[in-house]
Amino acid sequence: MPSKSPRAYVLVLPLLVLGACSTVPTAPAQGGAATPAGWRQRLIEPLTAPTIFESPVIDTQLRPMVMLQTLPNDSVFTGGDVRVYAVQARYAVNDRLAVIATKDGYVEFEPDAGTDETGMADIAAGVKYAVVDDPSSGLLVTPGVIFEFASGDEEVFQGNGDGLIRPFVSAGLDREAWNVLGALGLNLPLDTDEESTSFDWHAHVSYEVIPAIAPLLEVNGITWTNGGNAAPFDFEGGDLINLGSTDAEGTVVTGALGLRWNCCPGISVGAGYEVPLTDREDLFNDRITVDLVWSL
């Protein structure tokens, strides 16, 4: 069956925000302010792998996003699309501590081989704390921990197992127009029969070529260290899906090119295109990610 023009969905967020931002006056920059707004101007939000690539910035924000992922033609599904519509939320308790909700949303799974399914994703939430927060040197280091609840719908490969615990650490370095971000994390399922175990790493480099517009390059890697016993597969589901495959061990690395636009004070829009860099690609043929970051 032909696709329902899924790539058109990724235009929704930037078109909506374009009109809103055009009516907001630009406030003069307050250089050197050690506030969440100041860090928002210095360290931009990472774009890809949004459920596991967490920013080191402590702030209060809402982040709606749309992801369109296509499935490889040589996969068990012989191609197709996965679409995700989600909203992340973060609340800064103080300058160092934030409560974060990193995974939720609605999933549309439309394989070429098999039936179309829709359902809710698992919910993940936790806390992060900035142990190093030095705006004068542009350095921020923030560890945290997230718990993912097995709350989603099995029809879209969610809701399996008893949840998982995810410790992570992220860091950012600002060098005027240059931004460098990095993160490391572990996914530790409570039921190792139903879900696979993995660690992941992420890197981001961006450069503000003109005021408020920064092209970016991101690389994401996931290494599956132990498989589960839930599915007789030699592949896994990446950052969104944990199949508990029996032969999951191995690594998938993806790379993305994108852009983030700080369209008006407190609001930025990002868009990026991501593809596998390794021979192993699992269910990842390519992905378009579009988000809107609204810092409150």
PLY file of the C-alpha trace (Angstrom):
ply
format ascii 1.0
element vertex 296
property float x
property float y
property float z
element edge 295
property int vertex1
property int vertex2
end_header
0.00 0.00 0.00
1.43 3.45 -0.83
2.43 5.68 2.04
-0.04 8.31 3.30
2.44 11.12 2.48
3.99 10.83 5.98
6.80 13.28 5.33
4.25 16.10 5.17
3.76 15.70 8.93
7.22 17.08 9.68
6.20 20.49 8.30
3.55 21.06 10.97
5.72 22.39 13.82
7.84 24.91 11.89
4.83 26.28 10.02
2.90 26.79 13.25
5.75 28.52 15.02
6.77 30.69 12.09
3.73 32.93 12.40
3.94 33.08 16.18
7.62 33.98 16.24
7.23 36.71 13.64
5.06 38.67 16.08
7.40 38.42 19.09
9.87 41.28 19.52
13.48 40.28 19.98
14.84 41.18 23.41
18.40 42.43 23.69
20.90 39.80 24.79
22.07 39.93 28.39
25.63 38.72 28.13
27.06 36.59 30.92
23.74 35.94 32.67
24.03 32.69 34.65
20.36 31.84 34.15
18.49 29.13 32.22
17.72 31.74 29.53
21.42 32.54 29.28
22.31 28.87 28.92
19.59 28.47 26.32
21.37 31.08 24.21
24.75 29.39 24.75
24.07 25.63 24.64
21.37 24.63 22.17
19.16 21.57 22.57
20.32 18.31 20.93
17.95 17.19 18.20
18.17 13.48 17.36
17.60 10.40 19.57
15.52 12.68 21.82
14.44 10.00 24.29
18.05 9.17 25.23
20.18 12.19 24.19
19.46 14.48 27.14
20.65 18.08 27.29
22.88 19.09 30.23
20.94 22.37 30.55
18.72 22.84 33.61
15.60 24.73 32.58
11.82 24.56 32.38
10.56 23.71 28.92
8.00 22.02 26.73
9.24 20.21 23.63
6.71 18.90 21.10
8.23 16.79 18.35
7.47 14.68 15.31
9.63 11.77 14.14
9.26 9.89 10.86
11.37 6.75 10.59
11.39 4.48 7.55
12.06 0.76 7.91
14.70 -0.99 5.73
13.40 -2.86 2.71
15.47 -5.90 3.69
14.03 -6.03 7.22
11.38 -8.49 8.37
8.80 -5.77 7.61
10.12 -5.23 4.01
9.91 -1.46 4.47
7.28 0.88 5.80
7.07 3.80 8.23
7.05 4.51 11.96
5.70 7.91 13.02
5.89 9.29 16.55
4.15 12.38 17.95
5.32 13.32 21.44
5.79 16.13 23.95
8.67 16.18 26.42
8.54 18.32 29.55
11.18 19.56 31.99
10.82 21.55 35.20
13.73 23.33 36.85
13.29 22.96 40.62
16.27 25.30 41.03
19.40 26.30 39.09
20.87 22.79 39.50
17.99 20.30 39.68
15.32 19.46 37.10
12.51 16.92 36.89
12.27 15.54 33.35
9.72 13.58 31.27
11.61 12.22 28.27
9.38 9.62 26.62
5.67 9.45 25.84
3.54 10.01 22.78
1.52 8.35 20.07
3.02 5.83 17.64
1.82 4.91 14.16
3.47 1.72 12.89
2.81 1.02 9.20
4.98 -1.82 7.83
4.81 -2.94 4.23
4.60 -6.56 5.41
2.07 -6.84 8.21
-0.85 -4.87 9.58
-0.87 -1.19 10.47
-0.98 -0.53 14.22
-1.30 2.52 16.45
-0.84 3.00 20.18
0.82 4.82 23.03
4.54 4.73 23.77
5.97 3.89 27.17
6.35 6.78 29.64
9.80 7.67 31.01
10.61 10.28 33.67
13.36 11.11 36.12
15.68 13.80 37.46
18.96 15.42 36.48
21.38 17.53 38.52
24.13 19.85 37.24
27.30 19.01 39.16
29.33 21.50 37.10
27.64 24.76 36.05
30.16 27.37 34.93
28.78 29.88 32.40
32.04 31.86 32.44
33.94 28.91 30.93
30.95 27.54 29.03
31.08 24.14 30.78
28.08 22.18 32.05
28.09 18.57 33.32
24.80 16.95 34.35
24.22 13.35 35.47
20.73 11.96 36.00
18.53 8.89 36.20
15.32 7.98 34.36
12.77 5.21 34.94
10.81 3.96 31.94
7.43 2.48 32.82
6.03 -0.45 30.84
2.87 1.57 30.18
2.56 1.57 26.40
0.65 -0.58 23.93
2.02 -3.93 22.79
0.61 -3.36 19.29
3.43 -0.83 18.70
6.10 -2.85 20.59
5.72 -0.99 23.90
4.55 -2.14 27.34
6.78 -5.23 27.58
8.75 -6.19 30.67
8.70 -4.45 34.04
10.28 -1.18 32.98
13.93 -0.15 32.91
16.30 2.13 34.77
18.47 4.54 32.79
21.42 6.30 34.47
23.12 8.87 32.23
25.50 11.80 32.16
25.52 14.66 29.67
27.91 17.57 29.16
28.11 20.74 27.14
30.91 23.10 26.14
30.27 26.53 24.67
32.87 28.32 22.57
31.00 31.42 21.38
29.55 30.36 18.01
30.57 26.71 18.56
28.60 24.29 20.73
29.76 20.79 21.67
27.49 18.36 23.51
27.96 14.74 24.58
26.12 12.08 26.57
26.49 8.50 27.83
23.73 6.25 29.14
22.80 2.72 30.20
19.47 0.95 29.68
19.03 -1.62 32.47
15.76 -3.60 32.19
14.18 -4.99 35.35
13.06 -8.05 33.37
16.01 -9.18 31.24
13.92 -11.86 29.55
11.51 -9.32 28.08
13.95 -6.53 27.21
17.56 -6.25 26.03
20.36 -4.41 27.84
22.36 -1.66 26.15
24.58 1.37 26.55
24.58 4.39 24.27
26.66 7.45 23.45
25.92 10.69 21.65
27.85 13.64 20.23
26.73 17.02 18.88
28.63 19.85 17.19
26.94 23.03 15.99
28.09 26.39 14.68
26.04 29.59 14.62
26.72 30.75 11.08
24.51 33.80 11.47
22.70 35.06 14.58
20.06 32.56 15.78
20.75 29.92 13.07
23.08 26.98 13.77
23.66 24.01 11.44
24.45 20.89 13.45
26.04 17.47 13.15
25.09 14.64 15.52
26.25 11.03 15.90
24.42 8.45 18.03
25.57 4.95 18.95
23.75 2.09 20.68
25.55 -1.11 21.72
23.31 -3.99 22.76
25.28 -5.97 25.35
22.74 -8.66 26.29
19.68 -9.88 24.47
16.40 -10.96 26.01
14.27 -14.04 25.40
11.14 -12.38 24.03
11.72 -12.47 20.25
13.84 -14.75 18.01
15.51 -11.87 16.16
19.10 -10.80 15.45
18.16 -7.10 15.53
16.75 -4.58 17.99
14.44 -1.58 17.88
16.85 1.30 18.52
16.11 4.23 20.81
12.31 3.92 20.66
11.65 0.17 20.83
13.11 -2.64 22.95
12.15 -6.02 21.45
14.00 -8.28 23.90
15.59 -10.08 20.94
17.53 -13.29 21.65
20.46 -12.34 19.40
20.57 -8.58 19.98
24.29 -8.14 20.69
26.02 -5.60 18.47
26.25 -1.91 17.64
24.28 0.52 15.48
25.66 4.01 14.80
23.67 6.75 13.08
24.62 10.22 11.88
22.46 13.29 11.35
22.68 16.68 9.70
20.29 19.37 10.82
19.60 22.93 11.82
18.38 24.74 14.91
16.77 28.16 14.63
16.27 30.37 17.70
13.34 32.10 16.11
12.40 34.30 19.07
13.23 34.61 22.79
12.69 31.26 24.51
11.62 29.38 21.37
13.70 27.37 18.93
12.84 25.02 16.08
15.01 22.11 14.98
14.95 19.80 11.98
17.32 17.00 11.00
17.82 14.00 8.73
19.48 10.86 10.15
20.84 7.68 8.53
22.83 4.62 9.70
26.63 4.82 9.51
27.22 1.11 10.27
26.43 -1.94 8.15
24.05 -3.01 10.89
20.94 -0.83 10.80
18.26 -2.96 12.54
14.92 -1.15 11.93
16.55 2.16 11.04
16.61 3.05 7.33
16.39 6.81 7.87
14.60 9.33 10.09
13.40 12.93 9.93
13.06 14.69 13.29
11.38 18.06 13.81
10.94 19.68 17.22
10.02 22.93 18.94
11.73 23.87 22.23
9.76 26.35 24.33
11.75 27.44 27.37
9.48 28.91 30.05
0 1
1 2
2 3
3 4
4 5
5 6
6 7
7 8
8 9
9 10
10 11
11 12
12 13
13 14
14 15
15 16
16 17
17 18
18 19
19 20
20 21
21 22
22 23
23 24
24 25
25 26
26 27
27 28
28 29
29 30
30 31
31 32
32 33
33 34
34 35
35 36
36 37
37 38
38 39
39 40
40 41
41 42
42 43
43 44
44 45
45 46
46 47
47 48
48 49
49 50
50 51
51 52
52 53
53 54
54 55
55 56
56 57
57 58
58 59
59 60
60 61
61 62
62 63
63 64
64 65
65 66
66 67
67 68
68 69
69 70
70 71
71 72
72 73
73 74
74 75
75 76
76 77
77 78
78 79
79 80
80 81
81 82
82 83
83 84
84 85
85 86
86 87
87 88
88 89
89 90
90 91
91 92
92 93
93 94
94 95
95 96
96 97
97 98
98 99
99 100
100 101
101 102
102 103
103 104
104 105
105 106
106 107
107 108
108 109
109 110
110 111
111 112
112 113
113 114
114 115
115 116
116 117
117 118
118 119
119 120
120 121
121 122
122 123
123 124
124 125
125 126
126 127
127 128
128 129
129 130
130 131
131 132
132 133
133 134
134 135
135 136
136 137
137 138
138 139
139 140
140 141
141 142
142 143
143 144
144 145
145 146
146 147
147 148
148 149
149 150
150 151
151 152
152 153
153 154
154 155
155 156
156 157
157 158
158 159
159 160
160 161
161 162
162 163
163 164
164 165
165 166
166 167
167 168
168 169
169 170
170 171
171 172
172 173
173 174
174 175
175 176
176 177
177 178
178 179
179 180
180 181
181 182
182 183
183 184
184 185
185 186
186 187
187 188
188 189
189 190
190 191
191 192
192 193
193 194
194 195
195 196
196 197
197 198
198 199
199 200
200 201
201 202
202 203
203 204
204 205
205 206
206 207
207 208
208 209
209 210
210 211
211 212
212 213
213 214
214 215
215 216
216 217
217 218
218 219
219 220
220 221
221 222
222 223
223 224
224 225
225 226
226 227
227 228
228 229
229 230
230 231
231 232
232 233
233 234
234 235
235 236
236 237
237 238
238 239
239 240
240 241
241 242
242 243
243 244
244 245
245 246
246 247
247 248
248 249
249 250
250 251
251 252
252 253
253 254
254 255
255 256
256 257
257 258
258 259
259 260
260 261
261 262
262 263
263 264
264 265
265 266
266 267
267 268
268 269
269 270
270 271
271 272
272 273
273 274
274 275
275 276
276 277
277 278
278 279
279 280
280 281
281 282
282 283
283 284
284 285
285 286
286 287
287 288
288 289
289 290
290 291
291 292
292 293
293 294
294 295
